[in-house]
Amino acid sequence: MIINLKKFGTTLVSRPSGKEAYLAFTPTLREVKNNETIEVDFEGVEVLTPSWADEFLTPLINLYGKVVGLKNTSNPSVIESLKILDLDKV
């Protein structure tokens, strides 16, 4: 499964917004099959704040663990937010 974060916008800021995005996406996560990888794609995301990422990525990684991967993370805003949350090694 690929999660294209740009569908939530190009500027991903605030805890409430991140939580709302995660809750809205939760029904889709029920379709994840056993041993299926989940790729979170940051292509098109211009701004990512640690608060948004914490509300969306942290519960996703807590639930699915090592099957979650991150791609297109070269944007400086994405890089720094992932570092702050210690998710830059996912």
N, C-alpha and C positions, 0 to 999 in steps of 0.2 A: 504494500500500500504506500502511496506517495501522498503526503500532506503538503500541498502548495500553500504556504502561508500568505502569499500575495492575495489570495482570495479574501483574506480578512482585512486587507488594505496594505498600502506601502509604508505607512507610518504606524507602527504597532507600539502604542504607549498606554500606560495605566493598568493597575491591577484589575479594576472592574472590567475593562475591555478584554484583557487576557482571560479572565475567568469566564466571561460571557462567550468568548470564542471557543474555549475548551468545552464548556457545557453544550454549546450548539453542535460541536463536532462529536460529542460522546456517542450519539446513536450510530454514526458511521463506524466508530471503532468496534462496535459489536460484530462487524463483518470481517474482522481480522481473523484469519485462519491460523491454526497451529503451525508453528515454524515459519510463518510469514514475517518478513521484515517490514518495518515501518520506517520510511525515509521522510524526514522533515526537510522540505526544500525551501531555502531562503531566497531563491531567485526572485528579483523584483522588489524585495523588501529594502527600503531605503533607510528606515530608522527602526531600531528594535531597542526597547528599554528593558533593563533587568526585571522591572516589576511585571511587565507584560509576559516576558519569557518565563518568569517564575510561576505565574498562574497557568500558563499553557504547557510548557515543556516539563516542569517538575512533576506534576501528576502523571503525565504521559510516560515519563521515564520510570517513575515509581511503580506504575502499573505494568509496564511491558519490559522494563529492564534493558538487557543487552540487545534485544531485537530492534531497538530504536537507533537509527543513524541520522546524522545531519549532513546535508550537502548544500553547496553554494553558499558557504559561510565566509567568503572573502571580504565582505563589506565591513569596514572598520567598526561600525555601530554594532553589527552582529558579533564580531570578534570580541569586542570589549564586554558586551552583555553576557556572552557565554563564559568569558573568563571570570567575571564577577560572581556568577552562579556556580562556578567550577564545573561547567558543562562543556568546556572546550575540548575535553578528551573523549566525548561521546562519539 
